[in-house]
């Protein structure tokens, strides 16, 4: 069975690395360093991402803005 995919979004590389190690045996991991990258990644992998681990305090676009946009797109129920 193919692993499900999760997206880890954090501006701190060490946090992404720790979470990737923690979940990497059970899930395929995608990473983004800010909210804009996260949205681009979600758009590039429609229907593939089963969960998003989202930091709320990031430069460029914070996690609250990502959630707002995903809500507007009616995507929160899908993730």
C-alpha positions as CSV (number, residue, x, y, z in Angstrom):
1,X,0.0,0.0,0.0
2,X,1.3,3.5,-0.9
3,X,1.9,5.9,1.9
4,X,-0.4,8.8,2.4
5,X,1.0,12.3,2.1
6,X,1.2,15.0,4.7
7,X,2.4,18.6,4.2
8,X,4.7,20.1,6.9
9,X,4.7,23.9,6.8
10,X,7.2,25.8,9.0
11,X,9.7,28.6,8.4
12,X,12.2,26.8,10.7
13,X,14.1,24.1,8.8
14,X,14.9,22.3,12.0
15,X,11.3,22.0,12.9
16,X,10.5,20.6,9.4
17,X,13.4,18.1,9.8
18,X,12.2,16.9,13.2
19,X,8.6,16.4,12.0
20,X,9.9,14.7,8.8
21,X,11.9,12.2,10.8
22,X,9.0,11.7,13.2
23,X,6.4,11.0,10.5
24,X,8.6,9.8,7.6
25,X,8.3,6.1,8.3
26,X,4.5,6.2,8.0
27,X,3.8,9.0,5.5
28,X,5.2,10.6,2.4
29,X,6.4,14.0,3.4
30,X,6.0,17.3,1.5
31,X,7.5,20.5,3.0
32,X,6.9,24.2,2.7
33,X,8.7,27.1,4.4
34,X,5.8,29.6,4.4
35,X,2.2,30.0,3.6
36,X,2.6,30.8,-0.1
37,X,4.7,27.7,-0.6
38,X,2.1,25.7,1.3
39,X,-0.7,26.9,-1.0
40,X,1.4,26.2,-4.1
41,X,2.1,22.7,-2.8
42,X,-1.5,22.0,-2.0
43,X,-2.5,23.2,-5.5
44,X,0.3,21.1,-7.1
45,X,-1.0,17.9,-5.3
46,X,-4.8,18.0,-5.5
47,X,-6.4,15.3,-3.5
48,X,-3.1,13.8,-2.4
49,X,-2.5,15.5,0.9
50,X,-4.4,14.0,3.9
51,X,-3.1,16.4,6.6
52,X,-1.2,19.7,7.0
53,X,1.0,20.4,10.0
54,X,0.9,24.2,9.9
55,X,3.0,26.6,11.9
56,X,1.0,29.8,12.6
57,X,3.8,32.3,12.9
58,X,5.7,32.6,9.6
59,X,7.0,35.3,7.4
60,X,5.5,36.0,3.9
61,X,2.1,34.4,4.8
62,X,1.3,33.1,8.3
63,X,-0.7,30.0,9.1
64,X,-3.9,31.9,9.9
65,X,-3.9,33.4,6.4
66,X,-3.4,29.9,4.9
67,X,-6.4,28.7,6.9
68,X,-8.5,31.6,5.8
69,X,-7.7,31.0,2.1
70,X,-8.3,27.3,2.4
71,X,-11.6,28.1,4.1
72,X,-12.6,30.4,1.2
73,X,-11.7,27.6,-1.2
74,X,-13.9,25.2,0.8
75,X,-10.8,22.9,1.1
76,X,-10.6,22.6,4.9
77,X,-13.0,19.6,4.9
78,X,-10.8,17.9,2.3
79,X,-7.5,18.1,4.2
